[in-house]
Amino acid sequence: MVELSMTPTLYPTCWLRDGMEYGTGRAVQYRAHLSPTDEVLVANFGAPFRERWRALRIKDGVSGHWMGNCASAEEALTLAK
């Protein structure tokens, strides 16, 4: 049996806009699915001037606590796995 390993993908859900033009800015919150029942929210608690990314794990609709104080969204996602 071949086992496939999936790398969770960060999907942006919230942006910090730069000016009035639609579609500009940078993502400050992401969502990633670890399995059909597990997901992670990753948000920058230091936006707009600092990178303080934290992760919130949600399993079967029940959330835990925000964890971490990471330099990037990817690092926070790794912490939540």
N, C-alpha and C positions, 0 to 999 in steps of 0.2 A: 504494500500500500504506500502510495506517495503522499507525503504530508506537505501541504502548502503553507508557508508562513506568510502572513499578511502584515504589512507595515501600515499602521494607521495613518491616514491622511488628514491633515488639518484643513478644515473648511471654514473660511472667514464668515462670521455672523454679525460683526459690529465694526464700524470704521470710524476713525477720527478724520473729519473732513478738513481739507486744506482749501479754504475759500468757498466760493459759492458754486463752483463747477461740479456737476454730478459726476461721480466716478473717480474723483481725485481723493487722495488721502491714503492712510495706511490702516491695516486691520489692527484692532486692539483686543479682539476676542475671537476665538476659534472653537469649533466643535469637532471631535474625532470619535469614530466608532471603533471600539476594540473588539466587540462581538455583537451579535444581535440584541443582547440584553445589557451590554456594558458600553458606556460612553464617557467621554471626558470633555469638560469645558476648560479652556485655557484662556486666561485674561491677563492683560497688563494693568496691574494695580498702580503703576507709576506713570501712566500716560498723562500728558503728552511728552514730558521731559526726561523721564527715567524708564529704564527697562527693568521692571519688576514683575515677571511673569509667574503666575500661580495656576495650579491645576485643581479641578474639582471632579472627583470620580463619581459616577452615577451608575448604580447596579440595580437592575429591575425596578427603576423609577425612584430608588431611594438614594439620596446624595449623602456624601460624607462631609468632610470639612475641606476648605481651601488649604492647600499645602504648597510649600516651596516659596522661594524668592529668587527665581532664576533669571539669567541674563537673556534667555530667548524662549520663544514659544515651544520650540522643539525640545529644549532641555526640560521644560516643565512637563511636556507630554511624556518624556522618558521617565521622569520621576513618578508619574501617575500609573505607569504600567504595572 
